Amino acid sequence: METKDSNGNILNEGDSVSVIKSLKVKGMAADIKQGTTVKNIRLTDDPKAIEGKVNGTVLVLKTEFLKKKN
């Protein structure tokens, strides 16, 4: 089971990713803006989702909205 970003790149534990589209998050006052970097991601049981810390809050993000940073 491989976790891939929106471009098909394989994501690994500890990678950094960038958000490709501004996202609204339920329960948060602010949105996650396009270009926001999420560092040190963790993989979940779902290959279409990752866990990462954004603005001090741990969130589960769908990989279809993420791009791997080199």
Secondary structure, DSSP 8 states (H G I E B T S, - for coil): ---B-TTS-B--TT--EEESS-B--TT-SS-B-TT-EE-S-EE-SSTTEEEEEETTEEEEEEGGGEEE--
